[in-house]
Structures are given as structure tokens and as C-alpha cells.
Amino acid sequence: MDLGLKGKIAFVTASSQGLGKAVALELAKEGAHLAICGRNQKQLDLAKQEIDKSGEGVVIALNGDLTIASDREQMISKVLQHYGKVDILVTNTGGPPAGKFNDIEQKEWNKAYEQLLAAPVSLIRGVLPGMKKQGWGRIISITSQAVKQPVKNLILSNSVRASVVGLSKTLASELGSYNITVNNVMPGYTKTNRLKKLMKNNPTFSSAVNEIPLKRFGDPDEFAAAVTFLASERASYITGVSLPVDGGWIKSIL
């Protein structure tokens, strides 16, 4: 199936490892040009090499911290200087620390806001004028299954990520006339370093596989395939949705 992504410009954030890198790799395989970013220069360089080999498009790598406003602005500026536009924006950030309400200090709430909500807002604001001008765009936010069914001991993620869903749903209504779709993808328990860390620090996460109908954790490339489809021409009539990629873990009907 031709997804119509050859030559498209995609900016995937927090993409030096984990789900972000998996998405960047999948988009590269479809012929897209990539901008990736991360805080660890060594990991970023390795990711760029891997993505370079997987596709025929151009790949640029930007070092920066998405929780810092000036870094976000600098990265957006560099992407636009290099490519002139962004067709596909995939907003992704690392997850905030686990903990219950009494475990979390105010500074951690502030950081979670910058990481999970302020970052997507800044990134969308930066690429939106170009998408509107050309009359085409894809904005996809990687959230979490926690926005649909809260996960125990993850109060920061449960709380702040839900605001991204409200943002995306509202933008989907505002931007539809510009042929810009806005969607969320909600990863479930997926085999990344983030999950390994959660399992190490909290034994309850190790037993989570028993709650998944498919009886296994997901692979990053399975998640990336869903994101890539939403970024494609084939998904041109899908907007304002939050798609779970969780092996059936979410129990609600809607």
C-alpha cells in the first residue's frame, strides 16, 4: 500500500530512542525526510545513522531539551531553515516520574506541564503557519493509554496528558478546513526503556501483561505503524481521534 509519504517532511520529537525513534524509522521507510531530536548527543547520532540507512530521505538531528522553551524555539527554527516547512509533526516527550499525589513536589508538576503540554503547544504553533499556507498537514501527539484509563501510581501522566487530548480535539475542529488532521495515539505497555524502568521501580508494572487481552507487551514498530498510517494520505478522513495501541488493555467501550 502506497501511503503517499514519499518526500514529505516529518518532525518527530524525542526520537533518539524508544517510540519516537520507531516512528521516525517507519516514516523514513515510507520515503519521508526527517528531523529528529533528543537530549543525549551520542544516542541522537546513533539514531540518525540508523534512520539514514532505513530510508532514502534526508535526516537532520537536533540536540535540545523539550522542557526548555528556548530549546524548542531553536529546534523549530532549525527545521524550518533546513526544509522550509513541516508536513507532519509528531509530538512526543519522555514520560514524567511515577508516584502518587503525596510523592510529587510542585516542581515536578511544573516540569510535567512543560514536558507534556507546553512542548506540544510550542511545536504546533511553530509549524502551523506553513501547514495552513500549503493546505495540508498532519499533527499527531503521542499521549498514553492513561488518558483513557488512568494507570495506578502515574498521577502526573494521568493528569497532564489528558489536557493534550483536549487540545487536539479542539484543534481538529479549528483546522479541518485547512486539510490539516489532528490526532492522538495512545501507547499501551510497549517494550521500551521507559517500561523497563517502571517495571524495575514498581513490581506492579511487571504483572500488567496479565491485564492485556493479547497477553504480551507491544513492540515499538507496531506502535509506529499506527502513527505512520495516521500521517498518511490514506488517513485523510480521520481527525480528532485518540487511537489506543494497547493490545486491548483499555476496558471502556468508547
Secondary structure as the mmCIF struct_conf table of DSSP 4:
data_model
#
loop_
_struct_conf.conf_type_id
_struct_conf.id
_struct_conf.beg_label_comp_id
_struct_conf.beg_label_asym_id
_struct_conf.beg_label_seq_id
_struct_conf.end_label_comp_id
_struct_conf.end_label_asym_id
_struct_conf.end_label_seq_id
BEND BEND1 GLY A 4 GLY A 4
TURN_TY1_P TURN_TY1_P1 LYS A 6 GLY A 7
STRN STRN1 ILE A 9 VAL A 12
BEND BEND2 THR A 13 ALA A 14
BEND BEND3 SER A 16 GLN A 17
HELX_RH_AL_P HELX_RH_AL_P1 GLY A 18 LYS A 29
TURN_TY1_P TURN_TY1_P2 GLU A 30 GLY A 31
STRN STRN2 HIS A 33 GLY A 38
BEND BEND4 ARG A 39 ARG A 39
HELX_RH_AL_P HELX_RH_AL_P2 GLN A 41 SER A 54
BEND BEND5 GLU A 56 GLY A 57
STRN STRN3 VAL A 59 ASN A 63
TURN_TY1_P TURN_TY1_P3 LEU A 66 THR A 67
BEND BEND6 ILE A 68 ILE A 68
HELX_RH_AL_P HELX_RH_AL_P3 ALA A 69 TYR A 83
BEND BEND7 GLY A 84 GLY A 84
BEND BEND8 ASP A 87 ASP A 87
STRN STRN4 ILE A 88 THR A 91
HELX_LH_PP_P HELX_LH_PP_P1 GLY A 94 ALA A 98
STRN STRN5 GLY A 99 GLY A 99
HELX_RH_3T_P HELX_RH_3T_P1 PHE A 101 ASP A 103
HELX_RH_AL_P HELX_RH_AL_P4 GLN A 106 TYR A 113
HELX_RH_PI_P HELX_RH_PI_P1 GLU A 114 ALA A 118
HELX_RH_AL_P HELX_RH_AL_P5 ALA A 119 GLN A 134
TURN_TY1_P TURN_TY1_P4 GLY A 135 GLY A 135
STRN STRN6 GLY A 137 ILE A 142
HELX_RH_3T_P HELX_RH_3T_P2 GLN A 145 VAL A 147
TURN_TY1_P TURN_TY1_P5 LYS A 148 LYS A 148
BEND BEND9 GLN A 149 GLN A 149
HELX_LH_PP_P HELX_LH_PP_P2 PRO A 150 VAL A 151
TURN_TY1_P TURN_TY1_P6 LYS A 152 ASN A 153
STRN STRN7 LEU A 154 LEU A 154
HELX_RH_AL_P HELX_RH_AL_P6 ILE A 155 LEU A 175
HELX_RH_3T_P HELX_RH_3T_P3 GLY A 176 TYR A 178
TURN_TY1_P TURN_TY1_P7 ASN A 179 ASN A 179
STRN STRN8 ILE A 180 PRO A 187
BEND BEND10 TYR A 189 TYR A 189
STRN STRN9 THR A 190 THR A 190
BEND BEND11 LYS A 191 THR A 192
HELX_RH_AL_P HELX_RH_AL_P7 ASN A 193 ASN A 201
HELX_RH_3T_P HELX_RH_3T_P4 PRO A 203 GLU A 211
BEND BEND12 ILE A 212 ILE A 212
TURN_TY1_P TURN_TY1_P8 PRO A 213 LEU A 214
BEND BEND13 LYS A 215 ARG A 216
HELX_LH_PP_P HELX_LH_PP_P3 PHE A 217 PHE A 217
STRN STRN10 GLY A 218 GLY A 218
HELX_LH_PP_P HELX_LH_PP_P4 ASP A 219 ASP A 219
HELX_RH_AL_P HELX_RH_AL_P8 PRO A 220 ALA A 231
BEND BEND14 SER A 232 SER A 232
HELX_RH_3T_P HELX_RH_3T_P5 GLU A 233 ALA A 235
TURN_TY1_P TURN_TY1_P9 SER A 236 TYR A 237
BEND BEND15 GLY A 240 GLY A 240
STRN STRN11 SER A 242 VAL A 245
BEND BEND16 ASP A 246 ASP A 246
TURN_TY1_P TURN_TY1_P10 GLY A 247 GLY A 248
#
